[in-house]
Amino acid sequence: MSFREKLDSGKFIITAELSPPKGTDFKSMLEDAELIKDIVDAINVTDNQRAVMRMSPLAACSLLQNKGYETIMHLTCRDRNRLALQSELLGAYALGIRNILVMSGDHPVKGDHEGAKPVYDLDSVQLLGLIQELNRGFDLSGNRLEGHPDFCTGAVTNTELNEVSLIKLGKKIRMGASFIQTQAVFDADLFSSFVEKINQIKSKRIKILAGIIPLKSEKNALFLNKNIAGTKVPENLIDRMRKAKNPEALGIEIAVELINELHGICDGVHIMPVGNHGSTRKILEKAGIL
């Protein structure tokens, strides 16, 4: 069953995130994927996450799919104009990639290449519209394609929505997003309010996957609050991590608690570990999902 079919089936969806290697040696990426084999519905592959240069997600997705994994390729507006975005998408489909997660992308000033110029020719809403046109069989200028893709598309959002970001999220849904993956969730009550807001604006049924980051330490929690936009670790969780004799084990327990609280609110979870997926299977087993 494909990822799209799983979305439509009503099952509780599990996705997990991998970063491509910073170089040509992809052995560790495949080893990390092996840790979550048969327990996730699809593997997300990031696109120069936090503006740090890594291998192309198209290449990384192709390598993973050759090993039997279904992937969700991240695609940012930061690095490509509309010509390059369309070429990348057509190439991805030709290589068997069927799922795309659209986002703006962190500004290069946050990354490891000082002086890199951002593109942002299109924004994330326009990129979703571009994919709709490709799916219809036309490029963005209205030229007919010789064979066309049929992508399942998703969008990202944080869960604390002001009026402007709520309007933008509504546009993403109208532009064809079939699923939403959120930034990391650490408060189930706030997430429930977020879902209620979406229910008020959505024009169709859309799957919502809650982001889960298993905390490693108090320092890790403080780093997320300072550096990851849209992520807020509450003070009570930071305090628990500060007092823990084994912070990493507590981070696993907090992740399990959150999944249990979110299970009846969202359509699935998206696991984004700090480091590798060594704890992902344990978290899902403890949460009773596997």
Beta strands, then each sheet from edge to edge (+ up, - down):
strand 1: 13-18
strand 2: 42-45
strand 3: 71-76
strand 4: 99-103
strand 5: 152-157
strand 6: 179-184
strand 7: 207-212
strand 8: 268-271
sheet 1: 1+ 2+ 3+ 4+ 5+ 6+ 7+ 8+ 1+
end
